[in-house]
Amino acid sequence: MVGDVDRSATTISLEGMLLGRLLVGTGIGLGPPVAALYVTEVSPSFVRGTYGSLIQIATCLGIMGSLFVGIPTKGIVGWWRMCFWFSLIPAVALAFAMEFCAESPHWLYKLGKSVEAEAEFEKLLGPSHVKPAISELSKSDRGDELETVKFSELFYGRHFKVVFIGSSLFALQQLSGINAVFYFSSTVFRSTGIPSNLGNTLVGVANLSGSIIAMILMDKLGRKVLLMWSFSGMAVAMILQATTGSFLGSGSGASYLSFGGMLLFVLTFAGGAGPVPGLLLSEIFPSRIRAKAMAFCMSVHWWVALCKSKVIPLLKLGPQLLYLTFSTFCLMAIVFVKRNVVETKGKSLQEIEITLLPQE
């Protein structure tokens, strides 16, 4: 990320900008799955959902901050370079702060470094919880932790089900239409006469509010309930968008209903479908395949996003039909979650692994 800032902020050529975009894309591809893995492995089970939701909240605050920093772009020539320099602040802060963070005890134990794992557990949980934590870790130790895991192992046998659930959740998250809401946001803003800056601010507030709701409820209601309610609210919002879309620009209250539908969609997405999949996947994957399985599912996430961004303009469906299509995917997601997702609230990673993974 630091390399991207330097390259993008100082470039005078298209090639330099593209190289900077490549670097930041690599950072974005690595950041979310690693953050979800780390938070899951260092958090106690009874607050793991709450801590995992903080990632989504931090993302919302980052988006809102970037919108604020970008406001002067229209009036100040070359301000876009300053926007890149501002992004250097969180990148350096994160790199510095991680030096003081505990290493994942799960990762250390997987490498056979039991003493180091105990020391990290003591930092995270306190001396009285070290032995129970190590004992819990040993429950899932089947003697194969140090063997190299091949990617092919993710697609057959005992690991296939959890990888299928994880990749499908990420695909449905993208196919629910979150990007489309932002694609058409400018159209909705124009139809209601709402200034772009104000509209983006309200969307950011809805995103942040939903994330805070998810943080409060994650360890109370559970992941599965939040996912089902989230996709249900998103389906209703998309149907509202499709219903009012044909009246945009007519000067009626339909424009404001469409804007309300967009805010409802963002709010419900941030309340479940946004933060839950990343947390849930890092919980349900066995420790032996956790890193590679997360990497694969995240690649599915980005590939679906890429394909969607390229295919949607070619289809020329129009907002109404497109919103109805996305609402259908939201309904499919409800059925999928109901049938396949297990509740992980309050369970240790070892308990989840033993429950989900069939014995060899």
ZALOTI-607844 format. One record per residue: x, y, z negated of N, C-alpha, C in turn; residue in one letter. Coordinates in pm, whole numbers, plus 50000, padded with zeros to 5 digits. Atoms other than C-alpha are relative to their C-alpha. Layout:
<sites>
    n.X    n.Y    n.Z   ca.X   ca.Y   ca.Z    c.X    c.Y    c.Z  rest
      X      Y      Z      X      Y      Z      X      Y      Z     A
...
</sites>
This chain:
<sites>
    n.X    n.Y    n.Z   ca.X   ca.Y   ca.Z    c.X    c.Y    c.Z  rest
  50082  49880  50000  50000  50000  50000  50086  50126  50000     M
  49910  49886  50001  50286  50237  49922  50062  50020  50137     V
  49944  49992  49865  50438  50154  50260  49902  50059  50098     G
  50102  49943  49912  50110  50239  50430  49990  50151  49982     D
  50011  49856  50025  50094  50579  50261  50111  50075  50071     V
  49886  49933  49937  50442  50674  50378  49988  49998  50151     D
  50010  50013  49855  50384  50543  50731  49885  50082  50056     R
  50118  49933  49945  50032  50686  50780  50004  50152  49980     S
  50001  49857  50030  50088  51025  50615  50104  50078  50080     A
  49893  49928  49931  50404  51108  50808  50007  49970  50149     T
  49989  50041  49861  50337  50946  51145  49962  50113  50097     T
  50034  49905  49892  50326  51150  51465  49961  49924  50127     I
  50034  50081  49883  50229  50863  51695  49891  49901  49965     S
  50104  50100  50017  49947  50617  51746  50060  49870  49947     L
  49936  50124  50043  50188  50327  51699  50029  50003  49849     E
  49972  49988  50143  50292  50458  51358  49874  49987  49916     G
  50126  50011  50073  49930  50494  51249  49950  49856  49998     M
  50044  50139  49994  49848  50141  51365  50083  49912  49907     L
  49916  50075  50093  50145  50005  51171  49958  50026  49856     L
  50048  49968  50134  50023  50188  50863  49870  49930  49969     G
  50127  50070  50019  49676  50042  50910  50023  49851  49978     R
  49967  50141  50019  49832  49695  50938  50047  49974  49857     L
  49949  50015  50136  50012  49745  50608  49889  50011  49896     L
  50107  49985  50097  49705  49869  50424  49900  49885  50011     V
  50087  50116  49983  49498  49587  50574  50055  49879  49927     G
  49937  50110  50073  49747  49339  50433  49978  50017  49850     T
  50020  49974  50142  49720  49505  50093  49857  49974  49957     G
  50141  50022  50033  49340  49499  50100  49966  49851  50005     I
  50025  50144  49992  49342  49134  50207  50054  49925  49879     G
  49941  50066  50117  49567  49039  49916  49935  50043  49869     L
  50044  49945  50127  49422  49264  49648  49878  49937  49937     G
  50122  50050  50063  49060  49150  49591  50007  49856  49949     P
  49997  50137  50054  49118  48772  49566  50098  49984  49885     P
  49902  50011  50109  49429  48812  49350  49945  50064  49873     V
  50058  49935  50116  49249  49056  49120  49893  49913  49935     A
  50105  50088  50054  48951  48820  49084  50060  49880  49930     A
  49933  50114  50063  49181  48526  49011  50061  50039  49867     L
  49930  49958  50122  49382  48719  48755  49902  50028  49887     Y
  50097  49966  50104  49082  48858  48567  49932  49875  49947     V
  50065  50124  50042  48916  48516  48560  50090  49918  49908     T
  49910  50088  50075  49224  48339  48425  50048  50060  49869     E
  49954  49940  50126  49310  48590  48151  49884  50039  49909     V
  50114  49954  50078  48955  48661  48026  49939  49886  49920     S
  50077  50099  50076  48776  48473  47745  49867  49973  50068     P
  50120  50041  49925  48473  48285  47874  49879  50085  49969     S
  50121  49929  50037  48217  48491  47681  49994  50143  50055     F
  50000  49866  49939  48322  48820  47847  50059  49998  50140     V
  49936  50010  49869  48463  48691  48176  49918  50071  50108     R
  50084  49932  49903  48166  48819  48374  50007  50151  49989     G
  49991  49855  50022  48184  49163  48217  50131  50054  50054     T
  49870  49954  49951  48555  49196  48287  50009  49990  50152     Y
  49998  50015  49855  48508  49065  48640  49923  50110  50070     G
  50079  49892  49942  48245  49334  48704  50077  50131  50005     S
  49921  49877  50001  48501  49601  48622  50073  50021  50133     L
  49936  49989  49868  48667  49524  48959  49908  50076  50095     I
  50097  49933  49914  48349  49631  49138  49983  50147  49961     Q
  50014  49862  50047  48317  49942  48922  50121  50082  50045     I
  49879  49929  49955  48678  50036  48998  49994  50028  50150     A
  50016  49980  49855  48604  49989  49369  49906  50115  50030     T
  50097  49891  49980  48301  50218  49347  50062  50136  49968     C
  49936  49875  50038  48499  50485  49166  50104  50041  50104     L
  49902  49971  49896  48771  50457  49430  49934  50056  50125     G
  50072  49952  49881  48519  50503  49712  49951  50143  49977     I
  50050  49866  50030  48361  50804  49542  50115  50101  49994     M
  49884  49912  50004  48705  50950  49476  50052  50033  50138     G
  49952  49975  49863  48806  50909  49838  49906  50093  50076     S
  50094  49907  49937  48487  51082  49952  50024  50143  49952     L
  49975  49868  50056  48563  51371  49719  50128  50061  50057     F
  49872  49951  49947  48923  51400  49837  49988  50039  50147     V
  50013  49974  49857  48810  51396  50199  49912  50117  50037     G
  50091  49889  49971  48564  51686  50168  50067  50113  50077     I
  49939  49887  49928  48816  51955  50280  50049  49969  50141     P
  49944  50040  49871  48907  51759  50595  49948  50085  50115     T
  50058  49923  49890  48667  51953  50818  50052  50143  50005     K
  49960  49860  50003  48794  52291  50705  50149  50025  50000     G
  49855  49982  50010  49167  52235  50662  50069  49908  50100     I
  49930  50077  49898  49377  52123  50957  50112  49918  49934     V
  49895  50087  50053  49597  51826  50870  49975  49950  49859     G
  50029  50046  50136  49423  51757  50538  49998  49847  49991     W
  50005  50147  50002  49390  51393  50641  50133  49941  49954     W
  49870  50049  50048  49762  51354  50570  50005  50005  49847     R
  50004  49990  50145  49704  51473  50214  49916  49888  49939     M
  50083  50110  50049  49434  51210  50176  50084  49874  49981     C
  49911  50115  50014  49697  50943  50237  50093  50016  49880     F
  49910  49978  50113  49932  51102  49985  49928  49982  49866     W
  50077  50020  50123  49655  51105  49722  49987  49852  49966     F
  50015  50144  50026  49616  50729  49765  50126  49939  49941     S
  49876  50049  50060  49975  50693  49651  49988  49992  49848     L
  50013  49994  50147  49867  50777  49294  49950  49868  49941     I
  50044  50128  50057  49657  50463  49221  50091  49884  50035     P
  49912  50110  49961  49898  50241  49414  50121  49992  49907     A
  49884  49998  50090  50198  50348  49205  49958  49968  49857     V
  50049  50025  50135  49992  50344  48884  49976  49851  49977     A
  50026  50143  50012  49883  49985  48949  50131  49921  49992     L
  49873  50071  49999  50234  49867  49032  50074  50017  49866     A
  49933  49974  50128  50369  50029  48713  49929  49929  49885     F
  50077  50057  50111  50088  49908  48484  50009  49847  49996     A
  49993  50145  49998  50116  49546  48599  50125  49946  49931     M
  49879  50042  50072  50464  49533  48446  49971  49972  49853     E
  50032  50015  50142  50296  49549  48105  49884  49902  49977     F
  50112  50093  50012  50018  49298  48177  50050  49858  49977     C
  49964  50139  50029  50022  48939  48059  49995  49917  50128     A
  50006  50096  49890  50099  48660  48304  49885  49904  49973     E
  50110  50094  50016  49819  48413  48368  50046  49873  49930     S
  49963  50124  50068  49845  48129  48112  49967  49876  50084     P
  50039  50114  49916  49665  47900  48356  50108  49971  50104     H
  49896  50017  49899  49929  47958  48620  50127  49944  49937     W
  49880  50049  50069  50213  47904  48372  49983  49854  49962     L
  50024  50140  50040  50055  47583  48243  50003  49908  50121     Y
  49998  50078  49877  50008  47463  48599  50142  49969  50043     K
  49860  50020  49965  50384  47505  48652  50076  49918  49896     L
  49935  50079  50105  50455  47302  48339  50068  50083  49894     G
  49938  49911  50099  50560  47605  48132  49906  50021  49883     K
  50097  49998  50110  50355  47525  47823  50037  50104  49895     S
  49957  49904  50103  50563  47737  47586  49966  50142  50042     V
  50031  49867  49949  50528  48046  47804  49849  50023  50004     E
  50146  49988  49998  50154  47976  47843  49946  50029  49861     A
  50042  49975  50138  50114  47964  47466  50030  50143  49958     E
  49963  49862  50034  50297  48296  47431  49903  50100  50062     A
  50093  49909  49934  50065  48462  47684  49861  49991  49937     E
  50129  50015  50069  49756  48315  47514  50001  50077  49868     F
  49990  49927  50126  49880  48464  47188  49983  50150  50021     E
  50017  49858  49967  49903  48808  47351  49854  50033  50031     K
  50134  49971  49951  49558  48779  47503  49891  49972  49897     L
  50109  50046  50086  49355  48596  47238  50030  50009  49850     L
  49962  50002  50141  49552  48614  46914  50051  49863  49960     G
  49936  50126  50040  49749  48344  46729  49903  49888  49966     P
  50093  50104  50045  49444  48161  46591  49932  49927  50115     S
  50071  50060  49886  49311  48083  46942  50093  49928  50097     H
  49904  50057  49906  49629  47949  47101  49979  49850  50017     V
  50012  50146  49991  49592  47579  47016  49869  49957  50066     K
  50124  50038  49929  49222  47557  47116  50006  50029  50151     P
  49990  49964  49858  49303  47734  47445  50086  49900  50076     A
  49912  50098  49936  49590  47498  47528  49931  49865  50007     I
  50073  50126  49999  49375  47200  47430  49895  49998  50110     S
  50101  49990  49894  49103  47323  47666  50065  49986  50137     E
  49930  50012  49873  49357  47358  47947  50036  49856  50031     L
  49954  50138  49978  49477  47002  47898  49888  49908  50048     S
  50111  50084  49959  49127  46866  47966  49995  49980  50150     K
  50007  50010  49854  49158  46936  48337  50131  49955  50062     S
  49870  50042  49948  49519  46822  48367  49995  49852  50036     D
  50008  50139  49954  49510  46506  48580  50131  49953  50059     R
  49868  50042  49957  49878  46489  48651  50035  50036  50143     G
  49971  49968  49860  49856  46634  49002  50017  50150  50021     D
  49997  49855  49989  49891  47003  48924  50121  50051  50077     E
  49878  49950  49939  50246  47032  49054  50015  49959  50146     L
  49992  50043  49862  50179  46863  49387  49955  50113  50092     E
  50037  49898  49902  50159  47084  49693  49862  49969  50057     T
  50135  50016  49946  49802  47139  49808  50001  50043  50145     V
  50012  49968  49859  49743  47127  50182  49863  50063  50026     K
  50127  49937  49967  49475  47345  50338  49897  49897  50045     F
  50093  50103  49951  49326  47032  50494  49922  49935  49886     S
  50066  50061  50115  49239  46907  50145  49875  50077  49959     E
  50116  49920  50037  48984  47187  50113  49875  49957  50074     L
  50112  50023  49909  48762  47044  50385  49949  49856  50000     F
  50053  50137  50008  48703  46684  50285  50007  49952  49856     Y
  49993  50064  50130  48644  46464  49984  49942  50085  49888     G
  50054  49945  50124  48595  46594  49633  50002  50153  49995     R
  49991  49855  50004  48687  46956  49709  49906  50070  50098     H
  50076  49938  49892  48458  47011  50006  49881  50081  49949     F
  50124  49936  50044  48142  47103  49813  50025  50140  49946     K
  49977  49869  50060  48290  47389  49611  50053  50100  50103     V
  49950  49912  49894  48475  47529  49914  49886  50042  50092     V
  50117  49968  49918  48153  47510  50117  49913  50105  49932     F
  50080  49902  50074  47963  47697  49844  50067  50137  50003     I
  49928  49874  50005  48233  47962  49819  50001  50073  50133     G
  49993  49936  49869  48275  48028  50190  49861  50043  50047     S
  50136  49964  49961  47897  48028  50245  49952  50125  49927     S
  50039  49882  50077  47845  48283  49967  50060  50127  50059     L
  49935  49883  49942  48099  48519  50120  49942  50033  50137     F
  50060  49976  49868  47949  48472  50468  49862  50065  49986     A
  50133  49944  50020  47596  48541  50341  50007  50141  49943     L
  49981  49865  50052  47724  48844  50152  50017  50099  50115     Q
  49980  49913  49884  47840  48993  50483  49877  50004  50090     Q
  50116  50007  49910  47538  48875  50684  49875  50064  49940     L
  50115  49934  50063  47304  49040  50432  49980  50141  50053     S
  50016  49872  49933  47374  49368  50611  50056  50121  49929     G
  49948  49886  50074  47570  49583  50368  50072  50099  50092     I
  49930  49909  49909  47785  49723  50649  49903  50075  50092     N
  50097  49936  49912  47483  49794  50867  49935  50119  49932     A
  50057  49887  50074  47342  50017  50595  50087  50124  50018     V
  49909  49886  49985  47650  50234  50621  50012  50041  50147     F
  49996  49966  49859  47651  50211  51003  49890  50101  50035     Y
  50115  49918  49965  47305  50370  51020  49973  50110  49897     F
  50025  49900  50104  47338  50597  50715  49994  50141  50057     S
  50001  49865  49942  47417  50903  50927  49868  50029  50069     S
  50130  49983  49935  47096  50847  51126  49892  50032  49898     T
  50098  49977  50105  46893  50828  50807  50018  50138  49939     V
  49973  49867  50057  47063  51139  50667  49943  50110  50091     F
  50048  49898  49907  46981  51338  50982  49848  50007  50001     R
  50146  50003  49992  46617  51227  50985  49935  50065  49879     S
  50056  49941  50121  46562  51346  50628  50049  50142  49977     T
  49943  49867  50020  46768  51663  50662  50093  50008  49882     G
  49909  50002  50114  46993  51554  50376  50142  50019  50050     I
  49860  49981  49959  47350  51687  50411  50080  49873  49980     P
  49922  50123  50004  47601  51413  50478  50073  49982  49867     S
  49927  50011  50127  47808  51492  50167  49909  49961  49885     N
  50095  50033  50105  47502  51479  49942  49951  49856  50014     L
  50046  50137  49977  47377  51158  50104  50104  49898  49958     G
  49894  50092  50038  47713  50988  50062  50019  49996  49848     N
  49989  49996  50146  47724  51102  49699  49891  49917  49934     T
  50111  50078  50056  47381  50953  49627  50021  49851  50022     L
  49969  50140  49974  47485  50627  49792  50107  49951  49903     V
  49896  50035  50094  47798  50626  49576  49947  49984  49859     G
  50061  50010  50133  47592  50687  49262  49919  49871  49988     V
  50077  50125  50001  47359  50399  49355  50092  49880  49989     A
  49902  50108  50003  47660  50175  49413  50059  49985  49860     N
  49942  50002  50134  47814  50268  49079  49898  49955  49897     L
  50106  50036  50095  47483  50234  48893  49973  49850  50004     S
  50021  50144  49988  47427  49884  49030  50114  49921  49941     G
  49884  50068  50054  47779  49784  48934  50000  50001  49847     S
  50009  49991  50147  47727  49906  48576  49892  49905  49948     I
  50106  50094  50038  47401  49710  48557  50052  49856  50004     I
  49943  50135  49989  47586  49399  48677  50095  49972  49884     A
  49905  50019  50110  47856  49450  48413  49926  49972  49870     M
  50075  50018  50124  47595  49475  48136  49930  49864  49995     I
  50083  50121  49997  47392  49173  48250  50074  49872  50036     L
  49930  50116  49946  47659  48940  48389  50012  49887  49898     M
  49981  50102  50103  47726  48758  48061  49875  49980  49914     D
  50126  50020  50071  47366  48786  47941  49903  49916  50082     K
  50091  50075  49913  47156  48666  48235  50071  49891  50078     L
  49926  50099  49924  47429  48477  48419  50015  50038  50146     G
  49967  49967  49861  47570  48479  48771  49888  49964  50097     R
  50100  50050  49906  47299  48275  48941  49876  50090  50002     K
  50118  49913  50008  47011  48492  48818  50027  50133  50069     V
  49967  49873  49937  47189  48810  48925  50004  49988  50152     L
  49995  50020  49855  47254  48668  49271  49860  49991  50061     L
  50135  50018  49944  46891  48567  49324  49921  50130  49997     M
  50070  49872  50006  46750  48898  49203  50060  50101  50097     W
  49932  49907  49910  47009  49088  49403  49957  49978  50144     S
  50039  50029  49862  46934  48913  49733  49851  50026  50022     F
  50144  49971  49988  46559  48948  49663  49978  50149  50020     S
  50013  49856  49985  46591  49323  49616  50053  50049  50133     G
  49943  49962  49870  46808  49349  49927  49904  49966  50113     M
  50097  50039  49897  46547  49161  50133  49885  50100  50005     A
  50109  49901  50006  46273  49399  50014  50046  50133  50060     V
  49947  49874  49949  46494  49699  50092  50014  49998  50151     A
  49985  50011  49856  46569  49573  50442  49866  50002  50071     M
  50135  49998  49941  46200  49511  50513  49944  50142  49997     I
  50043  49860  50008  46127  49864  50392  50070  50084  50106     L
  49925  49928  49896  46400  49996  50622  49942  49972  50138     Q
  50053  50037  49869  46258  49804  50918  49862  50060  50024     A
  50136  49949  49988  45903  49917  50847  49997  50149  50027     T
  49999  49854  49987  45988  50286  50819  50089  50049  50114     T
  49903  49958  49899  46260  50286  51086  49938  50056  50126     G
  50062  49956  49876  46022  50333  51376  49941  50141  49989     S
  50058  49867  50019  45892  50658  51222  50105  50106  49971     F
  49895  49903  50030  46232  50823  51169  49994  50116  50099     L
  50001  49882  49915  46241  51175  51303  49860  50054  50027     G
  50136  49955  49975  45862  51206  51302  49956  50111  49905     S
  50033  49895  50096  45870  51452  51012  49912  49952  49888     G
  50085  50054  50105  45665  51222  50791  50085  49954  49883     S
  49930  50050  50118  45750  51078  50452  50073  49871  50026     G
  49932  50125  49969  45875  50765  50629  50152  50016  49994     A
  49855  49976  50002  46219  50923  50658  50054  49988  49858     S
  49955  50006  50138  46241  50959  50284  49986  49859  49943     Y
  50011  50140  50040  46114  50604  50234  50117  49918  50053     L
  49886  50069  49942  46388  50485  50468  50126  50028  49918     S
  49885  49964  50083  46645  50675  50262  49993  49930  49865     F
  50019  50073  50126  46498  50524  49946  50031  49852  50015     G
  49969  50140  49975  46523  50179  50101  50150  49976  50007     G
  49856  50012  49992  46889  50238  50175  50064  50005  49861     M
  49947  49991  50136  46958  50344  49816  49966  49874  49919     L
  50040  50122  50069  46761  50043  49687  50089  49883  50041     L
  49915  50109  49951  46967  49810  49906  50138  50008  49935     F
  49867  49984  50058  47297  49954  49783  49998  49968  49851     V
  50013  50025  50144  47178  49944  49420  49992  49851  49970     L
  50017  50143  50026  47067  49579  49436  50121  49919  50047     T
  49878  50068  49956  47374  49474  49634  50108  50011  49893     F
  49898  49980  50103  47604  49624  49372  49964  49930  49870     A
  50043  50067  50122  47397  49458  49100  50017  49850  50001     G
  49985  50146  49998  47475  49105  49213  50082  49948  50116     G
  49934  50056  49883  47571  49016  49568  50138  50059  50024     A
  49869  49939  49985  47865  49256  49557  50105  49940  49908     G
  49897  50046  50093  48053  49159  49238  50001  49851  49969     P
  50007  50138  50049  47933  48804  49171  50082  49900  50082     V
  49928  50106  49926  48080  48598  49462  50148  49992  49967     P
  49858  50005  50030  48441  48697  49395  50029  49941  49864     G
  49983  50055  50134  48405  48620  49025  49962  49853  49995     L
  50050  50137  50006  48203  48303  49073  50094  49901  50067     L
  49910  50090  49928  48443  48154  49326  50125  49970  49920     L
  49880  50023  50080  48744  48202  49102  49969  49915  49878     S
  50039  50085  50113  48545  48021  48830  49978  49855  50043     E
  50040  50136  49963  48421  47719  49027  50111  49920  50067     I
  49895  50074  49935  48742  47631  49209  50092  49936  49897     F
  49905  50066  50090  48960  47373  49032  50136  50070  50006     P
  49873  49929  50008  49297  47509  48921  50097  49955  50108     S
  49905  50053  49903  49481  47286  49167  49984  50066  50137     R
  50024  49942  49867  49319  47446  49473  49957  50146  49994     I
  50063  49869  50018  49208  47782  49329  50058  50106  50092     R
  49937  49894  49920  49460  48004  49507  49970  49983  50149     A
  50022  50022  49857  49429  47845  49852  49852  50008  50036     K
  50144  49994  49972  49050  47811  49828  49951  50144  50001     A
  50036  49858  50000  49014  48178  49736  50049  50068  50127     M
  49945  49941  49878  49240  48272  50027  49915  49963  50122     A
  50082  50044  49886  49033  48065  50270  49864  50070  50000     F
  50132  49939  50007  48699  48201  50148  50006  50149  50029     C
  49986  49858  49970  48826  48557  50164  50024  50021  50150     M
  49982  49989  49855  48939  48496  50522  49867  49983  50073     S
  50135  50014  49943  48585  48377  50600  49925  50132  49987     V
  50064  49870  50025  48458  48701  50447  50039  50102  50105     H
  49953  49899  49906  48675  48917  50671  49972  49963  50145     W
  50031  50041  49863  48620  48710  50985  49853  50026  50033     W
  50143  49973  49977  48242  48733  50946  49977  50150  50015     V
  50013  49854  49989  48275  49108  50889  50048  50049  50136     A
  49947  49961  49870  48489  49142  51202  49906  49962  50112     L
  50090  50046  49893  48260  48933  51420  49870  50080  50000     C
  50125  49923  50009  47955  49119  51292  50017  50140  50058     K
  49977  49864  49950  48107  49458  51371  50015  50003  50152     S
  49982  50004  49856  48186  49345  51726  49874  49954  50073     K
  50116  50058  49934  47866  49152  51803  49879  50092  49993     V
  50120  49917  50019  47604  49392  51663  49984  50106  50109     I
  50017  49900  49893  47675  49675  51912  49965  49939  50135     P
  50027  50064  49872  47660  49428  52201  49855  49953  50011     L
  50136  50052  49998  47319  49291  52101  49897  50109  50028     L
  50091  49886  49979  47155  49637  52107  49859  49969  49950     K
  50128  50039  50057  46879  49516  51879  49917  50119  49954     L
  50071  49888  50059  46791  49853  51738  49988  49982  49850     G
  50002  50010  50146  46758  49934  51368  49892  49908  49945     P
  50111  50077  50057  46417  49771  51311  50026  49850  50006     Q
  49976  50143  49985  46499  49427  51452  50124  49957  49923     L
  49878  50031  50072  46845  49440  51300  49974  49988  49850     L
  50032  50006  50142  46709  49514  50953  49921  49874  49967     Y
  50076  50122  50023  46460  49228  50985  50090  49876  50004     L
  49905  50112  49993  46743  48995  51087  50079  49989  49870     T
  49924  50002  50124  46943  49094  50781  49912  49959  49882     F
  50090  50043  50108  46639  49050  50556  49981  49850  50002     S
  50010  50146  49988  46610  48695  50690  50121  49932  49937     T
  49879  50055  50061  46970  48627  50591  49995  50013  49847     F
  50013  49984  50145  46894  48765  50243  49908  49892  49942     C
  50090  50106  50045  46603  48522  50210  50068  49864  50005     L
  49923  50124  49992  46827  48238  50328  50098  49990  49884     M
  49906  49999  50111  47079  48342  50063  49932  49961  49869     A
  50074  50036  50122  46813  48312  49791  49984  49849  49990     I
  50019  50145  49997  46738  47955  49894  50134  49929  49976     V
  49869  50062  50016  47109  47870  49918  50047  50007  49855     F
  49957  49985  50140  47185  48009  49572  49918  49910  49909     V
  50089  50083  50082  46885  47831  49421  50042  49853  50004     K
  49971  50143  49984  46994  47493  49559  50144  49962  49970     R
  49860  50040  50003  47372  47505  49542  50085  50063  49890     N
  49914  49931  50096  47508  47756  49290  49970  49953  49859     V
  50014  50040  50141  47569  47639  48932  50028  50120  49911     V
  49977  49890  50095  47559  47870  48633  50131  49976  49924     E
  49869  50012  50066  47903  47937  48483  50009  50088  49876     T
  50000  49908  50115  47805  48185  48210  50041  49929  49871     K
  49961  50051  50130  47985  48118  47882  50078  49871  50001     G
  49927  50126  49992  48168  47808  48009  50148  50027  50028     K
  49858  49988  49969  48544  47765  48011  50025  49950  50142     S
  49967  50045  49865  48714  47711  48345  50014  49850  50007     L
  49983  50145  50003  48793  47356  48241  49865  49929  49996     Q
  50134  50058  50004  48429  47281  48157  49933  50007  50137     E
  50058  49984  49865  48321  47416  48496  50063  49901  50096     I
  49930  50091  49911  48585  47209  48673  49955  49857  49980     E
  50042  50138  50030  48487  46888  48498  49857  49976  50047     I
  50140  50013  49958  48119  46954  48577  49986  49987  50151     T
  50016  49992  49855  48164  47030  48946  50079  49897  50077     L
  49909  50082  49919  48452  46810  49053  49981  49853  49967     L
  50016  50143  50025  48376  46439  49094  50136  49934  49974     P
  49877  50071  50031  48633  46202  48953  50046  49919  50120     Q
  49944  50076  49889  48868  46034  49199  49994  49851  49966     E
</sites>
